Amino acid sequence: MAGITSHPDINDAGALSFYAGLKPAGSGAYLFEQRRLVALADTGMLFKNIGPLGPTMNQHGAVAFRADLPTGASGIFSSSRARSPPSPRPVISLPASTASR
């Protein structure tokens, strides 16, 4: 991890979600919960870009984040530590032709 690149979001249980830069390049969405750091998604997995705004988290530790796919499509995805391993699921997805409007 190269450094935190977003504001953190914290829930009532004290869990934190944030974006971080990766070495040598890229970025990821992370959850720090119960003294464990969990990579929810990163640009080496499925995404071309993650962010820039967010992430946000609910009281159950589900994290929503914005990301771009290599196809040019853009969307909002969610992931949590409750899924093992964490696997991002699309919430809203826009095809490449509408994502740049």
Rosetta blueprint (number, residue, H / E / L):
1 M L
2 A L
3 G E
4 I E
5 T L
6 S L
7 H L
8 P L
9 D E
10 I E
11 N L
12 D L
13 A L
14 G L
15 A L
16 L E
17 S E
18 F E
19 Y E
20 A E
21 G E
22 L L
23 K L
24 P L
25 A L
26 G L
27 S E
28 G E
29 A E
30 Y E
31 L E
32 F E
33 E E
34 Q L
35 R L
36 R E
37 L E
38 V E
39 A E
40 L E
41 A E
42 D E
43 T L
44 G L
45 M L
46 L L
47 F L
48 K L
49 N E
50 I E
51 G L
52 P L
53 L L
54 G L
55 P L
56 T E
57 M E
58 N L
59 Q L
60 H L
61 G L
62 A L
63 V E
64 A E
65 F E
66 R E
67 A E
68 D E
69 L L
70 P L
71 T L
72 G L
73 A L
74 S E
75 G E
76 I E
77 F E
78 S E
79 S E
80 S L
81 R L
82 A L
83 R L
84 S L
85 P L
86 P L
87 S L
88 P L
89 R E
90 P E
91 V E
92 I E
93 S E
94 L E
95 P L
96 A H
97 S H
98 T H
99 A H
100 S L
101 R L
